[in-house]
Amino acid sequence: MASIKPSVPKGTRDFSPAEMAKRNFIFDTIKSVFRKYGYQQIETPSMENLSTLTGKYGDEGDKLIFKILDSGDYISKIKRKISPVESIINGLISRNIRLSNLPENDADFEYYNNLVKELLHIKEKWNNKEIALEQLISQLNLDLDKDFVVSTEELGFESKELTPEISEKALRYDLTVPFARYVVQHQNEITFPFKRFQVQPVWRADRPQKGRYREFYQCDADVVGSASLLNEAEFIMIYDEALSLLGLKDFSIKINNRKILSGIAQVIDKNDSIIDMTVAIDKLDKIGFDGVVKELLERGFTQADIDHIKPIILLEGTNDEKLASLRAALQNSEIGLKGCEEIETVFSYVAACKPLTAKLELDITLARGLNYYTGAIFEVKTNEVAMGSIGGGGRYDDLTGMFGLKGLTGAGISFGADRIYDVLEELNLFPQSAEQSTQVLICCFDEQGEKYGLPLLQNLRSQNINAELYPAGAKIKKQMEYANNKQIPYTVLIGSDEMQSGLLTFKNMESGEQEKLSADDILSRLRQ
């Protein structure tokens, strides 16, 4: 068999044991917080029906869906349909080669010789898929051979059958649409409000580049069937607790409300231009206020419009001061004041819960997929390293309406696990335990030591201590190298002296300190 160069598809990755240990540390930490707040884990299939996914992400999103080719008998049928076409072409070629077997001075020689060349050319284009069936038939029915007429009916199938739908399934694009499908499909089994979380991979046929992959994990939590703003407050507390447990000490949770943005557009009579407005002001931290003004003018806003919303865009002060300014600016917008009221309610809930670390900030320039959200909008950023958002989400109405279950409101958030990994790595925040798979290695000088160590090995494992026994036959130096390479913190050496005395050599691999301890004392030490 030919040698194959090992590789993975572009935009995908392998994860080493060390990387998996760190990733699981992130996932396990976040999952533990989700569960503490009453969220239950579900999983949905890696692939969904194509009809479930298409039309949910916009035209650009639909282009990034990985479609799955139908397999089995269907492909065989296509091959059976194509093969008669090839047979007919081959038959024509053979027939006309025979007819062209004439003296060069014969009047028909040049005709048949050119006919064979043309048929060979048509066959090449068909095999290279450069022409469709209709074009093939059209070319064969030209004056190449007046005695031969071919039709799709003679071939036993219609030409349109050559290009049927060949995909009915696709890889999951995100976790939100499959979740909506799940809720509708299982609505009679679900207790509402339904609080669920998912940690699963998704796939997008995007152009791979640094920090962007075709296969990556999403870590989502959503609640559906409840309009209570307590859910928004709990999402803030989930972010606060989970990121604090992961070791982050300086991060901000930014919050805005779609209703406030709608109110701003309403007071300047630009309801139809809310997307243009928010796209521009969302770039404030990148292009500055002058850049925002230039973009607004290019999008049809007047200088009077800009003067009216300038104080809103450049809001400063505490959250309470920002809310007071917004209330004054939006006093003629009922929907805008409703948004302010919702933000104020969320702040009051959070104040009662007393966050651990997070800085909660009202940010009027935050938009996050404006068409998708209908209420609160979240974004989380670390202030310790240069990094984009490490989380986000918001309130949405009618999540399940696309599948026929109308009026079910919901809210959700997502953790950017890959970005969080990069942050923890840069700040050296992964605990040593996250990189260790084995706590103690039993090293033996010979087979007698191996037999002696087996009961100790099983005793350690029965006490939920991760332990290994290195098979007899290798030199102790090699066994120690194994422990160092796997970052195993402790080793137990068993030789003839240890077996006679019952006191085993217990070594701290980091400090190099060694002690003679009984098996029971070793167990007690490892439990500490």
Summary of the structure (lengths in Angstrom):
residues: 528
radius of gyration: 34.0
end to end distance: 54.1
largest distance: 110.4
contacts: 1548
relative contact order: 0.10
helix: 48%
strand: 16%
